Amino acid sequence: MRSLALTMFARDWRAGELRVLAAALVVAVASITSVAFFADRVGRALVRDAHQLLGADLVLVSDHRWQPGIGEEIARRGLQKAEAVNFISMARVGEASQLAGIKAVTDNYPLRGRLRIAPALNTPDAPAGAGPARGSVWLDERLVSALGAPVGTRLRLGAAEFEVAAVLTLEPERGANFFNIAPRLMMHAADVPATGLVQTGSRVWFYLYAAGAPEAVAAYEGWARARLERGQRIDNLESGRPEVRASIERAQRFLGLTALLAAILAGVAIALATRRFVERHYDACAVMRCLGATQGRLLGLFGAEFLVLGTLACAAGCALGFVAQGALAAALGDLLRASLPAPSAAPALQGFLVGLVLLLGFALPPLVQLKNVPAVRVIRREAGAPRGGTLAIYAAGLGALSGLLVWQAGDLKLGLYVIGGFGVAVLVFAAVAFGALRAVSASAVARRLGARSSALRYGLANLRRHARGNAVQVASLALGLTAVLLLTFTRNDLVDAWRRSAPPDAPNRFLIGV
């Protein structure tokens, strides 16, 4: 049976029977995988950059010195470790003084991301290999301007003097708290005792940074949370930077909806192509039934043929989707302004599975009908195609599509909303199309036009004779257009919602150090 199925596949391919269906499946899988590949790359880039904004995978913050064992456990578990001390103090250069946010860091800070420094104001910057050396400080551009302290200037901080060694142009972990609103002064952690600024009663924040394998970081986080004291907390991607988390969730929701609508378009294309393929094989099935083929053998032959088709088409669709996402990333390079990591293999597997599920969901039920083709159709064409199970056919296809919608959405509520909305839309489109086809074909204008042209008369009669099938096709095409339009409107709604998230009285400008 395997060789016969391959022979049937080759014959139908040469005859063009499978090309439309294969093209529909390739386009469907390519649309899904291109979005999935791109969403995967953007999602991984967001997570990567979000960790860079933290300066590590995990940040432990305390308003007093850490108890023994907390920091040592980071190294014991094989994780990278860095430390920092944050406080506010006055920095002085001659007669000029400025309140500065002091950040004293160890040599290996940050664990994620890079510091960038410049040799002077308004000059090109470059990544820093390590933090400030002992006896030197880095000032950000605001502090350099406020103090009039170019590189090489001696700066007094508490009881110690330091040399301004560089202009700090970029630092991870800059949020909207009081320490970070003040202009930044970065120094080596070993120089803090010499300043005499950190004493009993000083308002100081002590930071521990950890980075490493996700499993090890998660295990350490659970261990450390059980030992937190008053005034201590742990920040991660979710809790430490809520604005980053909101951005990631908003972007993933939009990209997930894009893939969800691509799945709808895929189902529409495959349903239309499969319907035509099955209708063209009623006679062949009747002949094979006359030659002794059992229902099970017919189903097995066509099932194997479609399995070969699905495997080849899904592989081609995944390859095309990979190429398409590369072109999409290149086209949006100026908008993204960030390098995207290579995609993982998960989107390819996802697209492959989605393609097979769509193919089986919309092709297998009609194939099951093929085994019921009566043998008498060979001599009596009016015997027609089997009519039973039409409701089950569409229910199976819609069930497969509904499952994919929920999976692609990644949110049960969102998936159910979309399923319900599109279900109502399909019913409305089908009813309107059916009524319009019947009304047009039976109208007086149609009769007058039919009297003038026999081709038009036969065409209108065919529309009326197959009103249900034509209504389904019109509804399917309308559903695809609805998906595209919905994606456009959703994008605008997301941008508007993003803008509305800011309070109406939120300031547009900030004046600092007035």
C-alpha positions in Angstrom: 0.0 0.0 0.0 2.9 2.3 0.7 4.2 2.1 -2.9 0.7 2.6 -4.3 0.2 5.7 -2.1 3.5 7.1 -3.4 2.4 6.3 -7.0 -0.9 8.1 -6.4 0.9 11.0 -4.9 3.3 11.3 -7.9 0.3 10.9 -10.4 -1.8 13.5 -8.7 1.2 15.9 -8.4 1.9 15.5 -12.2 -1.8 16.0 -12.9 -1.8 19.2 -10.8 -4.3 17.7 -8.4 -2.2 18.4 -5.3 -0.4 21.5 -6.3 -3.1 23.9 -5.2 -3.5 22.1 -1.9 0.3 22.0 -1.5 0.6 25.7 -2.3 -2.1 26.5 0.3 -0.4 24.4 2.9 3.1 25.9 2.2 1.7 29.4 2.4 -0.2 28.6 5.6 2.8 27.1 7.3 5.1 29.8 6.0 2.8 32.5 7.4 2.7 30.9 10.7 6.4 30.1 11.0 7.5 33.5 9.7 5.5 35.1 12.5 6.6 32.5 15.0 10.3 32.8 14.1 10.2 36.6 14.3 8.2 36.6 17.5 10.7 34.1 19.0 13.6 36.3 18.0 11.9 39.5 19.3 10.9 37.7 22.5 14.4 36.4 23.2 15.8 39.8 22.4 13.4 41.5 24.8 14.3 39.0 27.5 18.0 39.4 26.8 17.8 43.2 26.9 15.6 43.1 29.9 18.2 41.2 31.8 20.8 43.7 30.6 18.6 46.5 32.1 18.8 44.7 35.4 22.5 44.2 35.1 22.1 40.6 36.0 19.6 37.7 36.0 18.8 38.3 39.7 19.3 41.4 41.9 19.2 41.2 45.7 18.6 44.6 47.4 19.0 45.4 51.1 18.9 48.6 53.2 21.6 47.1 55.5 24.6 44.8 55.0 23.8 41.3 53.9 23.9 38.6 56.5 26.7 36.1 56.2 26.1 33.3 53.7 23.8 35.1 51.3 26.6 36.3 49.0 28.7 33.2 49.5 25.9 30.9 48.3 25.9 32.6 44.9 29.5 31.5 44.3 28.9 28.1 45.9 26.1 27.4 43.3 28.4 28.2 40.4 26.8 31.5 39.6 28.5 34.7 38.7 28.5 37.3 41.4 28.9 41.1 41.6 28.3 43.7 44.3 27.4 47.3 44.5 26.6 50.0 47.1 24.2 52.9 46.3 23.9 56.1 48.3 23.4 59.9 47.8 26.2 62.4 48.6 27.7 65.7 47.5 30.5 65.7 45.0 32.8 68.7 44.9 35.2 70.2 42.4 36.8 73.3 43.8 33.9 75.6 44.8 31.3 73.8 42.7 29.2 71.0 44.3 26.4 68.8 43.1 24.3 66.1 44.7 25.1 62.9 43.0 23.9 59.3 43.1 27.0 57.3 44.1 27.3 53.8 42.8 30.3 51.8 44.1 30.8 48.6 42.1 33.1 45.6 42.0 35.3 44.9 39.0 32.9 42.5 37.2 29.8 44.7 37.3 27.6 44.4 35.3 27.0 40.7 34.8 24.6 41.4 32.0 25.0 44.3 29.5 27.9 46.6 29.2 29.0 49.9 30.6 29.9 52.5 28.0 32.3 55.4 28.5 33.8 58.3 26.5 37.1 60.2 26.9 35.2 63.5 27.0 31.9 65.1 26.5 30.3 64.9 23.0 32.9 62.3 21.8 32.2 58.8 20.6 31.9 56.2 23.4 33.0 52.6 23.6 32.2 49.6 25.8 34.2 49.5 29.1 36.1 46.3 29.8 35.6 46.7 33.6 34.4 49.2 36.1 36.3 52.2 37.4 39.8 51.5 38.7 40.6 52.2 42.4 41.3 55.9 43.0 39.2 57.0 40.0 35.6 57.8 39.3 33.4 58.0 36.2 30.8 60.8 35.9 27.8 60.9 33.7 27.4 63.7 31.3 25.0 65.7 33.5 27.5 65.6 36.4 30.4 66.6 34.2 28.5 69.6 33.0 27.2 70.6 36.5 30.6 70.4 38.1 32.6 71.6 35.1 34.8 68.5 35.7 36.3 67.2 32.4 38.4 64.0 32.4 41.6 64.4 34.5 39.9 66.7 37.1 40.4 66.0 40.8 37.1 65.5 42.6 36.4 65.3 46.3 33.9 62.8 47.7 33.7 62.8 51.5 37.1 62.5 53.0 38.8 61.2 49.8 39.8 62.7 46.5 39.5 60.9 43.1 40.5 61.5 39.5 37.7 61.8 36.9 38.8 59.0 34.5 36.0 58.9 32.0 32.5 60.1 31.1 29.9 57.4 31.7 27.5 57.4 28.8 25.5 54.2 29.3 24.7 52.1 32.4 22.3 49.2 32.8 19.8 49.2 35.7 18.9 52.9 35.4 15.3 53.1 36.6 13.1 55.9 37.8 13.9 55.9 41.5 15.5 58.7 43.5 19.0 57.4 43.4 18.9 57.3 39.6 17.3 60.7 39.1 20.4 62.2 40.6 23.4 62.4 38.2 25.6 59.3 38.4 29.0 59.0 39.9 30.5 55.5 39.6 33.5 54.4 41.7 35.2 51.2 42.8 33.6 49.5 45.8 36.9 49.1 47.6 37.2 53.0 47.8 34.0 53.5 49.8 35.6 53.1 53.3 38.1 55.9 52.5 35.3 58.4 51.9 33.9 57.9 55.3 30.4 58.4 53.9 28.9 55.0 54.8 28.4 55.0 58.6 25.8 53.8 61.0 22.5 55.5 60.2 23.5 56.3 56.6 20.9 55.7 54.0 22.6 53.1 51.9 21.5 50.3 49.6 23.5 47.1 49.3 23.2 45.1 46.0 24.1 41.6 45.2 24.0 40.5 41.5 23.7 36.9 40.3 23.8 35.5 36.8 24.1 32.0 35.3 22.0 29.1 34.1 18.2 29.8 34.5 17.7 26.6 36.6 20.5 27.5 38.9 19.4 31.1 39.2 15.8 30.0 40.0 17.0 27.6 42.6 19.1 30.2 44.3 16.2 32.7 44.2 14.0 30.2 46.0 16.7 29.6 48.6 17.4 33.3 49.2 13.7 34.3 49.4 13.3 32.0 52.4 16.0 33.9 54.2 15.1 37.5 53.5 14.9 39.9 56.4 13.3 43.2 56.9 14.3 45.8 54.3 15.5 43.2 51.9 14.0 42.2 48.5 14.8 40.3 45.4 14.3 41.8 41.9 14.0 39.7 38.8 12.7 40.5 35.3 9.1 40.4 36.5 9.3 42.3 39.8 12.4 44.4 39.3 11.4 46.1 36.1 7.6 46.2 35.8 7.8 48.5 32.8 9.9 46.0 30.9 7.6 43.2 31.9 4.6 45.2 30.6 6.4 45.9 27.3 7.2 42.2 26.9 3.7 41.1 27.6 2.2 43.7 25.3 4.5 42.8 22.5 4.0 39.1 23.0 0.2 39.5 23.0 0.3 41.4 19.7 2.7 38.9 18.1 0.7 36.0 19.4 -2.5 37.5 17.9 -0.7 37.9 14.6 0.2 34.2 14.6 -3.4 33.4 15.7 -4.9 35.3 12.7 -2.3 33.6 10.4 -3.7 30.3 11.6 -7.2 31.4 10.6 -6.0 32.3 7.1 -4.3 28.9 6.9 -7.5 27.1 7.8 -9.5 29.0 5.2 -6.9 28.2 2.4 -6.7 24.5 3.2 -10.5 24.1 3.6 -11.1 25.5 0.1 -8.3 23.6 -1.6 -9.2 20.3 0.1 -12.9 20.6 -0.9 -11.9 20.9 -4.5 -9.5 18.0 -4.3 -12.0 15.6 -2.8 -14.7 16.5 -5.3 -12.4 15.6 -8.1 -11.7 12.1 -6.7 -15.2 10.8 -6.3 -15.0 9.0 -9.6 -11.6 7.4 -8.9 -12.9 6.1 -5.6 -15.9 4.6 -7.3 -13.7 2.8 -9.8 -11.5 1.4 -7.0 -14.5 0.3 -5.1 -15.6 -1.7 -8.3 -12.1 -3.3 -8.4 -12.5 -4.6 -4.8 -10.9 -1.9 -2.7 -12.3 -1.9 0.8 -13.3 1.3 2.7 -10.3 0.9 5.0 -7.9 0.5 2.0 -9.2 3.6 0.4 -8.9 5.6 3.6 -5.4 4.3 4.1 -4.3 5.1 0.6 -5.5 8.7 0.7 -4.3 9.1 4.3 -0.8 8.0 3.3 -0.9 10.3 0.3 -1.9 13.3 2.4 0.8 12.4 5.0 3.5 12.6 2.3 2.0 15.8 1.0 1.8 17.3 4.5 5.4 16.3 5.4 6.9 17.8 2.3 4.7 20.9 2.3 5.3 21.6 6.0 9.1 21.3 5.5 9.0 23.7 2.6 6.7 26.1 4.5 9.1 26.1 7.5 12.0 26.9 5.2 10.1 29.6 3.5 9.0 31.0 6.8 12.6 31.1 8.0 13.6 33.1 4.9 10.6 35.4 5.3 11.3 36.2 8.9 14.9 37.1 8.0 13.6 39.6 5.4 11.1 40.9 7.9 13.8 41.5 10.5 16.0 43.2 7.9 13.1 45.5 6.8 12.4 46.5 10.4 16.0 46.9 11.3 15.8 50.7 11.6 12.7 50.4 13.7 14.0 47.7 16.1 17.5 49.4 16.5 18.8 46.2 18.1 20.4 43.0 17.0 18.1 40.0 17.2 19.4 36.6 18.4 19.1 33.6 16.1 15.7 31.8 16.4 15.3 28.5 18.2 14.0 25.3 16.6 10.7 25.6 18.5 8.9 27.7 15.9 9.8 25.2 13.1 8.4 22.4 15.2 5.3 24.5 16.0 4.8 25.3 12.4 5.2 21.7 11.4 2.6 20.5 13.9 0.2 23.3 13.1 0.4 22.4 9.4 -0.3 18.7 10.0 -3.1 19.5 12.4 -4.7 21.9 9.9 -4.3 19.4 7.1 -5.8 16.5 9.1 -8.5 18.7 10.6 -9.7 20.0 7.2 -8.7 17.1 4.9 -9.3 13.9 6.9 -13.0 14.4 7.4 -13.6 14.7 3.6 -11.3 11.8 3.0 -13.5 9.8 5.4 -16.4 10.6 3.1 -14.4 9.3 0.1 -14.6 5.8 1.4 -18.4 5.9 1.3 -18.5 6.7 -2.4 -21.0 4.2 -3.9 -19.6 1.8 -6.6 -22.7 2.4 -8.7 -21.4 6.0 -9.4 -19.3 4.5 -12.2 -22.4 3.9 -14.3 -24.8 6.3 -12.6 -23.2 9.7 -12.1 -26.4 10.9 -10.6 -25.6 8.7 -7.6 -23.5 11.7 -6.6 -21.2 12.1 -3.7 -22.0 10.9 -0.2 -23.9 13.5 1.8 -23.8 12.1 5.3 -21.6 13.6 8.0 -21.4 17.1 6.5 -21.9 18.6 10.0 -19.3 16.4 11.4 -16.8 17.4 8.7 -17.1 21.1 9.4 -17.2 20.5 13.2 -13.9 18.5 13.0 -12.2 21.3 11.0 -13.5 24.0 13.2 -12.5 22.0 16.3 -9.0 21.6 15.0 -8.8 25.4 14.1 -10.3 26.3 17.6 -7.6 24.3 19.3 -4.9 26.0 17.3 -6.4 29.4 18.1 -6.2 28.8 21.8 -2.7 27.4 21.5 -1.4 30.2 19.3 -3.0 32.8 21.6 -1.3 31.4 24.6 -4.3 32.8 26.6 -7.4 30.7 27.1 -9.7 33.8 27.5 -8.2 35.5 24.4 -8.5 32.3 22.3 -12.1 31.8 23.4 -13.0 35.4 22.6 -11.5 35.1 19.1 -13.2 31.8 18.5 -16.6 33.2 19.6 -16.1 36.4 17.5 -15.1 34.6 14.4 -17.8 31.9 14.9 -20.5 34.6 14.9 -18.7 36.3 11.9 -18.8 33.0 9.9 -22.5 32.5 10.5 -23.3 36.1 9.6 -21.1 36.0 6.4 -22.6 32.6 5.3 -26.2 33.8 5.9 -25.6 37.0 4.0 -23.8 35.3 1.2 -26.4 32.6 0.9 -29.3 35.1 0.9 -27.5 37.3 -1.6 -26.7 34.5 -4.0 -30.3 33.2 -4.0 -31.7 36.7 -4.3 -29.4 37.7 -7.2 -29.9 34.5 -9.1 -33.7 34.7 -8.7 -34.1 38.4 -9.4 -35.8 39.9 -12.4 -32.6 41.6 -13.5 -30.8 38.2 -13.5 -33.6 36.7 -15.7 -33.4 39.6 -18.2 -29.6 39.2 -18.3 -29.9 35.5 -18.6 -32.2 35.9 -21.6 -29.5 37.8 -23.4 -26.6 35.5 -22.6 -26.7 31.7 -22.3 -23.3 31.7 -20.5 -24.6 34.2 -17.9 -27.8 32.1 -17.5 -25.9 28.9 -16.9 -23.6 30.8 -14.5 -26.5 32.1 -12.4 -28.1 28.7 -12.4 -24.9 27.2 -11.1 -24.7 29.7 -8.4 -28.3 28.9 -7.4 -27.7 25.1 -7.6 -24.6 25.3 -5.4 -25.7 28.2 -3.2 -24.6 26.5 0.0 -21.1 25.6 -1.2 -20.6 29.0 -2.7 -21.8 30.7 0.5 -19.2 28.7 2.5 -16.5 29.9 0.1 -17.6 33.5 0.3 -17.7 33.3 4.1 -14.2 31.8 4.2 -12.8 34.5 2.1 -14.6 37.1 4.1 -13.2 35.6 7.3 -9.7 35.9 6.0 -10.2 39.5 5.1 -11.7 40.1 8.6 -8.5 38.6 10.1 -6.3 40.9 8.2 -8.4 44.0 9.0 -8.6 43.0 12.7 -4.9 42.8 12.9 -4.6 46.3 11.6 -7.2 47.7 14.0 -5.6 45.7 16.9 -2.2 47.2 16.3 -3.7 50.7 16.4 -5.7 49.8 19.6 -2.6 48.5 21.3 -0.7 51.7 20.5 -3.6 53.8 21.8 -3.9 51.7 24.9 -0.2 52.1 25.5 -0.6 55.9 25.3 -3.7 55.9 27.5 -1.8 54.0 30.2 0.0 57.3 31.2 -2.1 59.5 33.5 -3.7 62.5 31.9 -1.7 64.9 34.1 1.6 63.1 33.5 4.4 65.7 32.9 6.0 65.9 29.5 9.3 67.5 30.8 11.3 67.3 34.0 13.5 70.0 35.4 16.2 68.6 37.7 18.7 70.6 39.8 16.9 73.9 39.4 
